[in-house]
Amino acid sequence: MPVNVLMPALSPTMEKGKLAKWLKKEGDAVKSGDILAEIETDKATMEVEAVDEGTVGKLLIAAGTEDVLVNTPIAVILGDGEKLGDAPAAAAPKATTIAAAPISVAAPASSTPVTAATGKTEGARVFASPLARRVAKQQGIDIAALLGSGPHGRIVLKDVETAKPGASAAAKPASAPAFAAPPSEEQVLKLFAEGSYELVPHDSLRKVIARRLTESKQTIPHFYVSVDVTLDHLLNLRERLNLQAPKDKEGKPLWKISVNDFIIKAMAMALIKVPDANVSWTENAMVKHKHADIGIAVSIPGGLITPIVRSAELKGLAQISTEMKDYAARARTRKLKPDEYTGGSAAISNMGMMNVKSFAAIVNPPHASILAIGSGERRPVVRGNDIVIEQQMTITLSTDHRCIDGALGAEFIGAIKAYLEEPGLMLV
């Protein structure tokens, strides 16, 4: 029977992607493991492998098509002697129209939205995992009526399992909290003389950044706390360690520890020391993490990505330094794997190299906190009755106030400060 190749979900939060390139054409023979296409998400470029042997019967989505929804059929693989017409109706490509694609498959049976008794508009898109959809169908549950507990309201298996078969289960609220709508594109353009600007369309990365950060500021109560950190001991230790780095055959050091590597280690150690801050928020429970997985914001063309240093509290400075150099290089070419930039319990955003004295970053769930790093500079500091000059930097902790309140936030950033000012404590 002809087999549909579906748009894969390359990460837990992926909802759509760009079909960047076909590596096979119609009529080509394929075997399991062959690379069929390249898919671009907002953060990475991944390859789609064939899972069946056969012949490419039809490419349903053209190369270059953006915003292809997860689980949309993108190609059909035929077995020996099969033709496209051999597939029964139930196996035909999913009925959906792909916007901006030069070809499209059949439209839904009804394209006119109607309002359901739950207050939800039928015909509107429902975000749900493939497994949740399948189990809901098997149990006769109207998935559109469920209240999702996953990221951004996504319906997951747990939501289906707690619903009663044959019932609409817990209905979605009739209305969500209202936020002021931003000006429309037409309203913005009216403010500028025609011909005085050019329009640069948003790419998928910029769209996702805009959506996620808007959601974060609207739904997460942010709380901020700042402290100044004296860096003299850290800089002295860094210099001594780098001088002792082993050399390769060409005489180059095998590693070079940065101030950022110390910050990653200090935040990880502080999360272990203050475990109530090493958490993520869900509506039903606090997720308490056993390790400190630290995300580090890396600037890439068009936006940023946050690779994760896993179990950073267990790693040495040299290992953290090596991992971060590898992550940064692959991030800029969008070669990170989804499991290398998803998850994490806290994050760091460092703008010190840009001569920024201080700033407050936006929490990006599932993180409950993010540490913003300003530039190091020599400042006059009062020590007893004397004024001395010390190398200092300002760090600002942004937290999800649902998880981390004021006292806990102060304890957490105090622990980070202590490790940075006395870095030898991280070795104890």
N, C-alpha and C positions, 0 to 999 in steps of 0.2 A: 504494500500500500504506500502511496506517496507520503512523504514525511515533511511536515512543516518545520523550517528552522525559525525559531522565535528570537526576537530581540532580547538578549540576556540581561538580567539584573547583575551588574558587575560590582555592586556594593549594596549594603542593607538599605540605604536611603535613595538609591538611584530610581528615578521615575521615568526618565527618558534620556535619549542620547542621540548622537549624530552618527549616521552610517557613513564613515569617512571614505572608505575605499573597498571595492570588491577585488579579491585576489583570485577568484574563479569566475568564469563566464558561463553562460548557458551552453549546455552540451558537454562541459568538462566532466570527466570522471573524477570522483573523490572517494577517499577511504577514511576510516575513522582516524582522527588526529590531524587531518589536513586543515590548513588555515583557510577559512572561507572569506573572511572580511576583517577590516579594522573598524573598531567602534570607538568614538571619542565621547567621553563623559565630560563633566565640568572640570575634572581634575586629572584625568589620565587618558591614555590611548591604549586599548586592549585588543587582543585578537580573539576571534570567534572560531572555534574548531568544529569540524564535522564530527558527529557522533555515530553516523551510519555510512555504510558504503552505498554507492550508487552514482547517479548522474545528476548534475544540476539541471533541473527541468525548467525552472523559472526564477528569475530575480525579481521579487515583488516590490522592492524599494530601491530607488536609484541611488548611486553613489553621490555623496554630498548632501543627502537629505538630513535636515536637522529635526530635533524634537520628535523622534520616533519613540512611541511609548513602549515601555517594557512589556514583553509577551506579545507584541505585534508580529505576525509572520513576516519575515523578510525574504525568504526563499523557499523553494520546494525541491526536495531531493527525491528522485525516482529510482526504484529498484529495477532489476533486469527486466526488460520487455515492457515496463510500465509506461503509460502516457499520462499527461495531466488530467485527461478526462476520466481516468480510472478511479479517481478518488471519490468516495461517497460524499454526499452533501455535508455530513457532520465533520468530515476531515478537511473541508475547504478552509482557506485562510480566514482568519477571524474577521468578522464584518466590522470594519472600521475605516475611516478615511484619514489618510496621512496628509496633514497640511504641508503645503509647499512642495510636495513630491510630484514629479511629472506624471506618475501613474497612480491610480488609486484602486482599491478593491471596493466591494459593495458597501453601500451606506447602511447604517442601522435601519431596522424595520420602521422605527418611528424617530424622526428627527425633530419633532415638535415637543419641547419641554412641557410637562404638565406638573402641577403642584400636588404633592402627595400629602396625606393626612399628618405625616410626621413633621411637616413644615419644610422638608427638603425638596428641592426641585428635581424631579425625575428627569433623567437624561443627562444630568450633570455628572462629571467624572467622580468616581468613587476610588479612593486610594486604599488598596488592600494588597497583602502579599498573595502570591499565587497559591500557596498552601491554604491560606484562609479562604480564598475564593472556592477552591475545590471542595474543601470540607463543608463549607456553607451550602454548596449546591447539593452535595450528597445528603445533607440533613434537612434540606428543604427550608433553609433560613434565608430571609431577605437581607443580603449583605448591605444593601444601601441604607437599611434602617438601623444598623449597629453603630455604637459609639466606639471609635477607635482609640486604643491606648498606646499605640506605637508612636514613633517620631512624627510630629506634625499631624497627629490625628489619624495616622495610617492604621487600618484594621489588620490585626495580626491573629494568629491561630487562637490565642487565649480568649480573644473577644468572641470568637465563634463558639468555642467550647463552653463558655458560660451562658450562651444564649439557649433558649429552648427550641428544639426542632419544631418546625412548622409555624413558629411565631416570629414576630418582627423583632423580638428581644428589646433591649434598652434602646429606646428611640433617641436620635440625636436631638439636642435642644433646638427649639424652634428658631432661635436666633443666637448669633454669636455676639460677643461684645463689639460694639461699634467703635471704629477708629476713623478719624478724619481722613478722607480720601485725598491723595496728593493731586496737584493740578494735572489735567490731561495733557497729552502731547500738544494738542491743538491750542490749549490755553497758554502753554509755555511759548510756543512758536510765535504766537500773536504779539509777544512782548519784544520781538526782535525784527528788524527790517529784513524783508525778503532779499536774499542774496548776500546777507552779511554772515552767513554760517554755512556749515556743511553737516549732514547727518551721518554719523558713524554707527551702524547697527550694533546692538549689544551682542557679544558672543555668549555661548552657554555658560561659561565660567562667571562672567559679570552678572548674568541674570540670577544664577544660584546665590552668589554672594549677596546681591541686593535683597533677595527673598529671605534668606536665612537670617541676615542681620536685622532686617526689619521685623521679622517674627521674634527675634531675640529681645529687641528693645521694647516691643509691644507686650510680650507675654512673660518676660523674666524681670522681677524687681531687682534692679542692680544696686549694689552697695559698694562703696569705694573707701579704701584706706591707704595712706601713703606714709613711707618712712624714708629717711636718708641713711645710706649705708656707707661706712668707711671701708675703702678698698685696699689700703696699704699692705696689710698682711697677705691678702689674696694675690695682689700683683707680685709681691716678693716671692711667694711660693710658686706662682705660675712661672716666673723667670727661672727659678732653680730647677723645676721639673722639666721644662723644655730644654734646658742645657744638658740634661741627662738622658734625653731621648736617644734610643739606639738609631744607628744609621743603616741605610740600605747600601747596595753595592756601589752606588754612585755618590755615596757620602751625604745623601739627603736624609733629614730626620724622618723616622717612620710615623711620627705623630707630632702635632703642635697644638697644645691645649689652649683654648681661647677662654676669655672671661665668660662667654655664653655657656661653655661646657661646665664651668663652676656653678653657674646659675641653675642649669638643668639639674645637676646633682644636689644642690642645696634645696631646691623646691621639692625634689623627690624625697630627700631625707626628712624635710619638714612635714610632708604628708604622712610619712610613717610615724613620726613623733606625735603629730596631732591627727590621729586617725579619723576623728569626726569631721575633718575637712576633706578627707579623701573619699568623696561621695558623688553620686549623681542623683538627680531628682526624677521620680516618677509619681504619678497621681496616687498610687496605692502604697508605695513603700520607698524608703531611702536605700539606694544601692551603695553598700559600703565595700570599697575595693580593697583587695588584699595586697596589691602591689601599686606602685606609683608609675603610671604610664603617662609620660609628659609629651604633650604636643608642642611643636615649635613652629611658629608662623614663618614661612619662607616665601619671599616675594618672587613671583614668576610673571612673565608677560601677561598683562590683562587682569592681574589679581594676586591671590596668594593661596597657598596650600599649607596644611599643617601635618607634616609627618610625625609619627609617634615613636618616641624612645621607650620601649617596653621595659618594665621592671628596672627603671633607672636607678633605684636605690641600691640595687645589687651590682651595678656596673662601675668600673673604674673610670677615671677621667679620660684616660687614653682611649678606652673603648667607646665612650660617649662621643669623643671628638671624631673618631674614625667613622662611626655610624652617621653622624651629622653631616660630614663632608660628602659621604655617599648619597644620603637622602637629598641634600641640597642640589647635587649635580643631576640626579635623576628627576627631581621635582621640576627643574627648569626645562627638561625635555619631555615632561609629562610621561615618564616611564615608571612612576611609582605604582605598586600594586594596591588594590583597595584596602587590604588588611594592614597596609603600612601607613595609611592616613585616616582610618576610621577608628572611632572609640577614643580611649584615653580618659583620664580623670581630671586633668588640669592642663593648662597651656601657658606658653610664654610668648610674648611679642616684644622683640628687642629693636628699638629705634635709636639706640645710643650711638651707633655709627653714623647716624644722620644728623647729629648735633641737636637732637631733641632733648630738652631738659627733663620734661615729664609729660605724661599723657595717661588717659584712662582707656583701656581696651574694652571691647564688647564681649561678653561671655558667649561662647558658642557651644550649645548643648551637644553631647551629654556632659561636657565639662561643667563643673560647678564654680570654677574660678579661672581667671587668667591674670598673669603677672606682666605688667607693662614696665619695660626697662628704659630708663633715660640714659643720657650720656654721662660718662665719668668726667669730672673736672676738679681742679684744685680749688678748695673753698676754705675760708677762715672759719675755724671751729673753736668754741670756748671749751677749754679743758681746765676745770678748777677756776683759778683766777687768771689763767693765761689764754691768749689767743694763738692758736697754732694753725698751720696750713696742712690740710689733709686731702687726699684724693677721695672724693665722694660721688655717689650717684643716687638719684631718687628712684625708688621703685613704688609702683601703685598696684594694689591688688583689687581687681573687680571680682565680685562674688554674686552668685545667685542667692538672694536673701532668703529664699525658701529653704535653702540647705545650710547656709553659713550666716549666722547673725553677727552682730557687732563684736561681741566678746570673743567669739570663736575666730572671727576674721583677724582680730588684733593678735590673738595667740598664734595664729598660723603665720602671719607676716613677721611676727616677732621671732619665730623659729627660723624663718628664711634669713632674716637679718643676722641672727646669731651665727648661722653656718657660714654666711658670706664674710662676716667680719673675723671669724676664727675658723678658717677652712680646715684646720687640723682636726676639728671636731667631727668632720665627715669621715675621717679615717678611723675613728674610735669604734 
